[in-house]
């Protein structure tokens, strides 16, 4: 970080730091990239089917097996995951065995959920779940009637009386038997779960096929004298589900009280200090970055809204309402970024006489940005290595594990290749709020740079507890270490370098995620995401390289 009024010069990268970066990226590739490339995909399949193929397969299954006529274009396709069961297998180290037994092909935990909702009617009346790799239907559910189609009839249905007399156990078995045979299952080898005779459902259990404590089940529900749903597969034990629910409750409280309220307080203080320190900064400075941040947030919001098809007015209205709510939230977050940039810049210049965020008009700015992106990449490699070591350490001590989260999956985005733009949101806003403004603001109270860095890091870390990583305490521990390193980078190299290091760090993680999807457009988008921070910095350098500094001085660190 440069003193105010001195020529710009970024700190040189030491040989030890560069070697640490090489070791860090090697650890990341060895322990995070390779295991994901070598596992997790059913044998014989290399790529996920497209949503268009899923629509065609869902329509074909509905016509051939259920007797409905639904065109390809009328299906909404989303990615769904049995997060509970996957988490149980992850926790008990059962995933490899599940794959070796090829259970993930017939009973996948990740599926494409094809849903048909007729216009003007509430609720989805027909759904088909499909294996994401083979495209085969693995379960279905249907309502009483779908326009343009008829319910399954003939030998596999039983006429219901006018009073809708409950089906007997024998009748339910009669209805279920054809579906079991369709799946290649011998009903004689299955056991009926207790309680099935007095309910609207029927559950068979195959005790010969188990995954840990979970036994293979075939679950049926009935309506109108016919099978209304059929779902074969496994479920997580009750004790595991209860544990996850308690952890989610704790994570919600930590997010609200440890992150949400303190961040709002920082936003109010940022507004106040933007006004108080206005003579040492400029209200024009943060406008461009805040505007870019808002536009990226809006693009990301649109990208994550659920797709709608056909004339489903209700779904479209819901999507519009969600978009408006997210637009207001985006405006709030971009305003928080703006005042953090202005207030943080003014605080450092006034209180410390330091220049944490150089202006483009300052001599040497172009070369400073180019040197900052070099530091950003090297430090990102170091951080990836530290994260990898933290994962290993936490797995050995807290025995942490993770599960899937369909709500954050690129498979549920309109354009998966846009995923890496989120990295720029985090790099801009989080470094401005918790490092540029937060550290100097809290230092006024606690009189210690280290303690101020720790407090802002903890606030930032608590904001990531809703990720599906358990126990919940493992995430704040990991991010406290990462956050303190971000604080060190900021104090030693300035805001531009730490912003780039954060963007590169996230871009690599998200770029690798796209590459794992294996679709050509996503692979190239992932590669582009990883090199994009350098391209942005180089463009800035080209536009500012004519501004040369005077005699640069070696600057002392703030810490």
C-alpha positions in Angstrom: 0.0 0.0 0.0 1.4 3.4 -1.1 1.6 6.6 1.0 -0.5 9.5 -0.3 1.4 11.7 -2.7 4.1 9.2 -3.5 4.7 7.6 -6.9 2.8 4.4 -7.4 4.8 1.2 -7.0 3.5 -2.3 -6.3 5.6 -4.5 -4.0 7.7 -7.0 -5.9 6.9 -10.7 -5.5 9.5 -12.6 -3.6 10.8 -16.0 -4.8 9.4 -17.6 -1.7 5.9 -16.3 -2.4 6.1 -17.5 -6.0 7.2 -21.0 -4.9 4.4 -21.0 -2.4 2.0 -20.2 -5.2 3.2 -23.1 -7.3 2.9 -25.5 -4.4 -0.6 -24.1 -3.6 -2.0 -24.6 -7.1 -0.3 -28.1 -7.2 -2.1 -29.1 -4.0 -5.4 -27.7 -5.3 -5.1 -29.8 -8.5 -4.0 -32.9 -6.7 -6.6 -33.0 -3.9 -9.5 -31.1 -5.4 -9.4 -31.3 -9.2 -8.2 -34.8 -9.8 -10.6 -36.6 -7.4 -13.6 -34.8 -9.0 -12.4 -35.7 -12.5 -11.9 -39.3 -11.6 -15.1 -39.9 -9.6 -18.7 -38.8 -9.4 -19.8 -39.8 -12.9 -21.6 -43.1 -13.6 -19.4 -45.6 -15.5 -19.8 -45.4 -19.3 -21.1 -41.8 -19.3 -19.0 -38.7 -19.9 -21.5 -35.8 -20.1 -24.9 -34.7 -18.8 -27.7 -34.7 -21.4 -29.1 -31.4 -22.6 -32.4 -30.1 -21.3 -33.8 -30.5 -24.8 -33.0 -34.2 -24.7 -34.6 -34.4 -21.2 -37.8 -32.8 -22.5 -38.0 -35.2 -25.4 -37.4 -38.2 -23.1 -39.9 -37.0 -20.6 -42.5 -36.5 -23.3 -41.8 -40.0 -24.7 -42.1 -41.6 -21.2 -45.4 -39.8 -20.6 -46.8 -41.0 -23.8 -45.6 -44.6 -23.8 -45.9 -45.4 -20.1 -48.5 -43.0 -18.7 -50.8 -42.4 -21.7 -50.4 -38.6 -21.8 -49.8 -36.4 -24.8 -47.5 -33.6 -23.8 -45.3 -31.9 -26.4 -41.5 -31.4 -25.7 -41.9 -27.7 -25.4 -44.4 -27.8 -22.5 -41.9 -29.2 -19.9 -40.0 -27.2 -17.4 -36.6 -28.8 -16.7 -34.8 -28.2 -13.4 -31.9 -30.0 -11.7 -32.8 -31.6 -8.4 -30.7 -33.5 -5.9 -31.4 -35.7 -3.0 -29.2 -33.6 -0.7 -30.0 -35.5 2.4 -29.1 -38.9 1.0 -26.0 -37.6 -0.8 -24.9 -35.9 2.4 -25.4 -39.1 4.4 -23.2 -41.1 1.9 -20.6 -38.3 2.0 -20.6 -38.3 5.7 -20.3 -42.1 6.0 -17.8 -42.4 3.1 -20.2 -44.5 1.0 -20.1 -42.7 -2.3 -17.4 -44.8 -3.9 -19.2 -48.0 -3.0 -22.5 -46.6 -4.3 -20.8 -45.9 -7.6 -19.0 -49.3 -7.8 -22.3 -51.1 -7.4 -23.7 -49.0 -10.2 -26.6 -48.0 -8.0 -26.2 -44.4 -9.1 -27.4 -45.4 -12.6 -30.8 -46.9 -11.5 -31.2 -44.8 -8.4 -29.4 -41.5 -9.1 -29.3 -38.8 -6.4 -29.0 -36.1 -9.1 -31.8 -35.9 -11.6 -33.4 -33.7 -14.2 -36.9 -33.0 -12.9 -39.3 -32.6 -15.9 -42.6 -30.9 -14.9 -45.7 -30.1 -16.9 -48.1 -27.6 -15.4 -51.2 -26.7 -17.6 -51.9 -23.0 -18.1 -54.5 -21.6 -15.7 -54.2 -24.5 -13.2 -52.5 -24.5 -9.8 -49.8 -27.1 -9.1 -47.8 -29.3 -11.4 -49.9 -32.2 -12.6 -47.2 -34.4 -14.2 -43.5 -34.8 -13.3 -40.9 -37.2 -14.5 -37.4 -37.5 -13.1 -34.6 -38.6 -15.4 -31.1 -39.8 -15.0 -28.9 -36.8 -16.0 -26.4 -39.0 -17.9 -28.5 -41.7 -19.6 -31.8 -39.8 -20.0 -33.8 -42.7 -18.6 -36.9 -42.1 -16.5 -36.3 -43.1 -12.8 -39.5 -42.0 -11.1 -42.7 -40.1 -11.8 -45.7 -38.4 -10.2 -49.0 -37.3 -11.7 -52.3 -35.7 -10.7 -55.9 -36.7 -11.4 -56.2 -35.2 -14.9 -54.1 -33.5 -17.5 -55.7 -31.6 -20.4 -54.9 -33.4 -23.7 -54.2 -36.7 -21.9 -55.9 -39.5 -20.0 -54.9 -41.5 -16.9 -53.4 -44.9 -17.4 -56.2 -47.4 -17.8 -56.8 -51.0 -18.5 -55.2 -53.9 -16.7 -53.1 -51.6 -14.5 -56.0 -49.5 -13.0 -58.9 -50.3 -10.7 -62.2 -48.5 -11.1 -62.9 -46.2 -8.1 -66.3 -46.1 -6.6 -68.2 -42.8 -6.5 -67.4 -42.5 -2.8 -63.6 -43.0 -3.4 -63.4 -46.1 -1.2 -59.8 -46.6 0.0 -57.9 -49.2 -1.8 -57.2 -52.5 0.0 -53.6 -53.7 0.4 -54.3 -56.4 -2.2 -55.6 -53.8 -4.7 -52.5 -51.6 -4.2 -50.2 -54.6 -4.7 -52.1 -55.4 -7.9 -51.5 -51.8 -9.2 -47.9 -51.7 -8.1 -46.9 -55.1 -9.6 -46.7 -54.0 -13.3 -44.4 -51.1 -12.4 -42.1 -53.3 -10.3 -41.8 -55.7 -13.3 -41.2 -52.7 -15.6 -38.2 -51.9 -13.4 -37.1 -55.6 -13.5 -38.0 -56.3 -9.9 -39.5 -59.5 -8.5 -42.2 -58.5 -6.0 -41.8 -61.9 -4.3 -38.4 -60.9 -3.0 -39.6 -57.6 -1.4 -41.1 -56.9 2.0 -44.0 -54.6 2.5 -43.4 -51.8 5.0 -45.7 -51.9 8.1 -48.6 -49.4 7.9 -49.0 -49.7 4.1 -52.5 -51.3 4.5 -54.0 -48.3 6.2 -52.6 -45.5 4.1 -52.8 -44.1 0.6 -49.3 -45.3 -0.1 -47.4 -48.6 -0.4 -43.7 -49.1 0.3 -41.7 -52.1 -0.6 -38.3 -52.8 0.9 -35.5 -54.8 -0.6 -33.3 -55.8 2.4 -30.7 -57.4 0.2 -29.6 -54.0 -1.2 -28.3 -51.6 1.4 -26.3 -48.4 1.5 -25.0 -48.1 5.1 -28.2 -48.1 7.2 -30.4 -47.3 4.2 -32.3 -50.1 2.4 -33.6 -49.9 -1.1 -37.2 -49.0 -1.3 -40.0 -48.7 -3.9 -42.5 -46.1 -2.9 -46.0 -45.9 -4.4 -48.9 -43.5 -3.9 -52.4 -44.0 -5.3 -55.2 -41.8 -6.4 -58.5 -42.6 -8.2 -57.8 -46.3 -8.5 -54.4 -45.9 -10.1 -50.7 -45.3 -9.3 -50.2 -41.6 -8.9 -46.5 -41.8 -8.1 -43.6 -44.3 -8.2 -40.2 -43.6 -6.7 -37.5 -46.2 -6.2 -34.4 -45.4 -4.3 -32.9 -44.8 -0.8 -33.5 -42.3 2.0 -31.2 -41.0 4.6 -31.7 -42.3 8.2 -33.8 -40.2 10.5 -30.9 -39.3 12.8 -29.0 -37.9 9.9 -31.9 -35.7 8.8 -32.5 -34.4 12.3 -28.8 -33.5 12.6 -28.8 -31.6 9.3 -32.0 -29.7 10.3 -30.4 -28.6 13.6 -27.3 -27.5 11.8 -29.3 -25.5 9.3 -31.1 -23.7 12.1 -27.8 -22.8 13.7 -26.4 -21.6 10.4 -29.4 -19.3 9.9 -28.8 -17.7 13.3 -25.1 -17.3 12.6 -25.9 -15.7 9.3 -28.4 -13.3 10.7 -26.6 -12.2 13.9 -23.0 -12.8 12.9 -23.2 -11.5 9.3 -26.4 -9.7 8.4 -26.8 -7.3 11.3 -23.0 -6.4 11.5 -22.9 -5.8 7.7 -25.9 -3.5 7.9 -24.1 -1.6 10.7 -21.0 -1.3 8.5 -23.2 0.0 5.7 -24.6 2.8 7.9 -21.1 3.7 9.1 -19.8 3.7 5.5 -22.5 6.2 4.6 -21.6 8.4 7.6 -17.9 8.3 7.0 -18.3 9.0 3.3 -19.8 12.3 4.3 -17.3 13.0 7.1 -14.2 12.3 5.0 -15.5 13.7 1.7 -12.7 16.3 1.5 -10.2 13.4 1.3 -12.0 11.4 -1.3 -14.5 11.8 -4.1 -18.1 10.7 -4.5 -17.3 10.1 -8.2 -14.8 7.4 -7.5 -17.1 4.5 -6.6 -19.8 5.2 -9.2 -18.3 3.1 -12.0 -17.5 0.0 -9.9 -20.9 0.2 -8.1 -22.7 0.5 -11.4 -20.8 -2.5 -12.8 -21.6 -4.4 -9.6 -25.3 -3.6 -10.0 -25.4 -4.7 -13.6 -23.6 -7.9 -12.9 -26.1 -8.6 -10.0 -29.1 -8.0 -12.2 -27.6 -10.3 -14.9 -26.9 -13.0 -12.3 -30.5 -12.6 -10.9 -32.0 -13.1 -14.3 -29.7 -16.0 -15.0 -30.9 -17.8 -11.8 -34.6 -17.2 -12.2 -36.5 -20.5 -13.0 -37.3 -21.0 -16.6 -41.0 -21.0 -17.6 -42.5 -22.6 -20.7 -45.9 -22.5 -22.4 -48.6 -20.2 -21.1 -48.1 -20.7 -17.4 -49.1 -17.2 -16.3 -48.7 -17.9 -12.6 -45.1 -19.0 -13.0 -44.3 -15.9 -15.0 -45.9 -13.6 -12.4 -43.9 -15.3 -9.7 -40.7 -14.9 -11.7 -41.4 -11.2 -12.2 -42.1 -10.7 -8.5 -38.8 -12.5 -7.6 -36.9 -10.3 -10.1 -38.2 -7.1 -8.6 -37.3 -8.3 -5.1 -33.8 -9.2 -6.2 -33.5 -5.9 -8.1 -34.1 -4.0 -4.9 -31.7 -6.2 -3.0 -29.1 -5.7 -5.8 -29.6 -1.9 -5.4 -29.0 -2.1 -1.7 -25.8 -4.2 -2.0 -24.4 -1.9 -4.8 -25.1 1.1 -2.6 -23.3 -0.6 0.3 -20.4 -1.2 -2.0 -20.4 2.5 -3.2 -20.3 4.0 0.3 -17.7 1.5 1.4 -15.4 2.5 -1.5 -15.8 6.2 -0.8 -15.7 6.0 3.0 -12.9 3.5 3.1 -10.8 5.5 0.7 -11.4 8.7 2.7 -10.6 7.0 6.0 -7.2 5.6 4.9 -6.1 8.8 3.3 -7.2 11.0 6.3 -6.3 8.7 9.2 -3.2 6.8 7.9 -2.0 9.0 5.1 -2.1 5.9 2.9 -3.3 5.4 -0.6 -5.0 2.0 -0.7 -6.9 2.5 -3.9 -4.9 4.6 -6.5 -6.7 6.8 -9.0 -6.3 6.1 -12.7 -4.9 9.6 -13.3 -1.9 9.0 -11.0 1.4 8.4 -12.7 2.4 4.8 -12.9 -1.2 3.5 -12.6 -1.1 1.2 -15.6 2.0 -0.6 -14.5 0.7 -0.7 -10.9 -2.5 -2.5 -12.1 -0.4 -5.0 -14.1 1.8 -5.7 -11.1 -1.3 -6.0 -9.0 -2.8 -8.7 -11.2 0.4 -10.7 -11.0 0.2 -10.5 -7.2 -3.4 -11.4 -7.4 -2.8 -14.7 -9.4 0.2 -15.7 -7.2 -1.8 -15.1 -4.0 -4.9 -16.8 -5.4 -2.7 -19.9 -6.0 -1.5 -19.7 -2.4 -5.0 -19.3 -1.1 -6.2 -22.4 -3.1 -3.4 -24.4 -1.5 -4.3 -23.1 2.0 -7.9 -23.9 1.4 -7.0 -27.5 0.3 -4.9 -27.9 3.4 -7.7 -26.6 5.6 -10.1 -29.1 4.0 -7.7 -31.9 4.8 -7.1 -30.7 8.4 -10.9 -30.2 9.0 -11.6 -33.7 7.6 -9.1 -35.2 10.1 -10.3 -33.2 13.1 -13.9 -32.3 12.7 -14.7 -35.0 10.1 -16.4 -32.4 8.0 -18.4 -33.3 4.9 -20.5 -31.6 2.2 -23.5 -32.3 0.2 -25.3 -30.9 -2.9 -27.3 -27.7 -3.3 -29.6 -27.6 -6.3 -30.5 -23.9 -5.7 -26.9 -22.9 -6.4 -26.2 -25.3 -9.2 -25.2 -24.1 -12.7 -27.5 -26.7 -14.1 -30.4 -24.6 -12.8 -29.1 -21.4 -14.5 -30.4 -20.3 -17.8 -26.8 -19.9 -19.0 -24.4 -21.9 -17.0 -21.4 -20.2 -18.7 -22.3 -17.0 -16.8 -21.5 -18.6 -13.4 -18.0 -17.0 -13.1 -19.3 -13.4 -13.2 -20.3 -14.1 -9.5 -16.6 -14.1 -8.8 -16.4 -10.4 -9.7 -19.3 -9.6 -7.3 -17.5 -11.2 -4.4 -14.1 -9.7 -5.3 -15.5 -6.2 -5.5 -18.1 -6.0 -2.7 -16.5 -8.2 0.0 -13.0 -6.6 -0.3 -14.5 -3.1 -0.3 -16.8 -3.7 2.7 -14.8 -5.9 5.0 -11.2 -4.9 4.1 -11.0 -1.4 2.5 -13.7 0.1 4.8 -14.2 -2.4 7.6 -10.6 -2.8 8.8 -9.9 1.0 9.1 -13.3 1.7 10.6 -12.9 -0.9 13.4 -9.4 0.1 14.0 -10.8 3.4 15.2 -12.6 1.4 17.9 -10.2 -1.4 18.9 -6.9 0.4 18.2 -5.4 -2.7 16.6 -5.1 -3.5 12.9 -4.9 -7.3 13.7 -8.0 -7.3 15.9 -9.9 -5.1 13.4 -8.9 -7.6 10.6 -10.0 -10.5 12.7 -13.5 -9.0 13.5 -14.2 -8.1 9.9 -13.0 -11.5 8.8 -15.4 -13.2 11.2 -18.3 -11.2 10.0 -17.4 -12.2 6.4 -16.9 -15.8 7.4 -20.3 -16.0 9.1 -21.9 -14.9 5.9 -20.9 -18.3 4.3 -22.4 -20.6 6.9 -25.5 -21.5 4.8 -23.3 -23.5 2.4 -24.1 -27.2 2.7 -20.9 -28.1 4.5 -21.1 -29.8 7.9 -20.6 -29.4 10.8 -21.5 -25.7 10.3 -18.5 -24.6 12.4 -16.0 -25.9 9.8 -16.9 -23.2 7.3 -16.2 -20.2 9.5 -12.9 -21.8 10.7 -11.7 -22.3 7.1 -12.8 -18.8 6.0 -11.3 -17.1 9.0 -7.9 -18.4 7.8 -8.6 -17.4 4.2 -10.1 -14.0 5.3 -7.0 -13.1 7.4 -4.9 -13.8 4.4 -7.1 -11.5 2.3 -6.6 -8.9 5.0 -2.8 -9.3 4.8 -2.9 -9.0 1.0 -4.9 -5.8 1.3 -2.7 -4.2 3.9 0.5 -5.1 2.1 -0.5 -4.7 -1.6 -3.6 -2.5 -1.6 -7.2 -2.8 -2.7 -6.7 -3.5 -6.3 -4.4 -6.5 -5.6 -6.7 -8.1 -3.0 -9.7 -7.5 -5.2 -7.9 -9.3 -8.1 -6.7 -12.1 -5.7 -10.3 -12.7 -4.6 -11.7 -12.6 -8.1 -9.0 -15.0 -9.4 -9.5 -17.3 -6.4 -13.3 -17.6 -7.1 -12.9 -17.6 -10.9 -10.7 -20.7 -10.7 -13.1 -22.5 -8.5 -16.1 -21.6 -10.7 -14.2 -22.1 -13.9 -13.2 -25.6 -12.8 -16.9 -26.3 -12.0 -17.8 -25.3 -15.6 -15.0 -27.5 -17.0 -16.4 -30.5 -15.0 -19.7 -30.0 -16.8 -17.8 -31.2 -20.0 -20.1 -29.4 -22.4 -17.9 -27.6 -24.9 -19.4 -24.1 -24.4 -19.0 -24.5 -20.6 -15.5 -25.9 -20.9 -14.4 -22.9 -22.9 -16.3 -20.5 -20.6 -14.5 -22.0 -17.6 -11.1 -21.6 -19.3 -12.0 -18.0 -20.2 -13.1 -17.2 -16.7 -9.7 -18.2 -15.3 -7.8 -15.9 -17.7 -10.4 -13.1 -17.7 -9.0 -11.2 -14.7 -5.6 -10.9 -16.5 -7.3 -9.7 -19.7 -9.2 -7.0 -17.7 -6.0 -5.8 -15.9 -4.0 -5.8 -19.2 -6.7 -3.7 -20.9 -6.5 -1.2 -18.0 -2.7 -1.2 -18.4 -3.0 -0.5 -22.2 -5.2 2.5 -21.5 -2.9 3.9 -18.8 0.6 2.8 -19.8 1.6 6.3 -21.1 1.4 7.7 -17.5 4.9 7.1 -16.2 5.9 7.7 -12.5 8.7 9.7 -11.2 11.4 8.1 -9.0 9.5 5.3 -7.2 10.2 4.7 -3.6 10.1 1.5 -1.7 7.0 1.6 0.6 6.7 0.2 4.0 3.8 -2.1 4.8 1.0 -1.0 7.1 1.5 -4.0 9.3 
